[in-house]
Amino acid sequence: MTHEEVHEAARRQPFEPFRLILTTGAAYDIRHPDLIIVGRRSAVVGVTNEANDAVYDRTIKVEPASRRGDRGASGNPKPSCAKLKDLINS
């Protein structure tokens, strides 16, 4: 998963809810585009207590899984900090 893929899913028009699946097995449903902020190295997910709420009650930070062959500025492989495994349309 790259930040570009997550950002594309979050900003798709019309918005389609999707699920982030972490390597830990945890899953987070993104039912509104305001419930996710995508950065280059991580994403912040707003977690709601109500299923159809667009206002979060708490946040979690997830890091995208490094793809095999990704290289850092030094040319060395980036360390794998796999947190975000996949996303699926719900």
C-alpha positions, 0 to 999 in steps of 0.5 A, a space after each residue: 500500500 502506498 500513500 498515493 493509493 490510500 489518498 486516491 481512495 480517500 478523495 475519489 469522487 463520488 466518495 466510496 466508503 472503504 476499509 483499511 486493513 492493518 497487518 495486525 488484522 485490525 480493520 477501520 471503515 472509512 465511511 467519510 472522507 473527513 475521517 482520514 488524513 493521508 501523509 507521505 509516511 503515515 495516515 491519521 484515521 478518525 474513529 467514530 463511536 457512531 457508524 454513520 458519524 463524520 466526526 471522530 471520537 479518537 484518532 489512530 496513526 497508521 503507516 503504509 506498508 513498504 513495497 518490496 524494492 522501495 529505496 530511501 534517499 541513500 539508495 538502501 532499501 527502506 526498512 519495513 514498518 508495515 502497518 497498513 496491509 490493504 484497503 477494500 471497498 466496503 
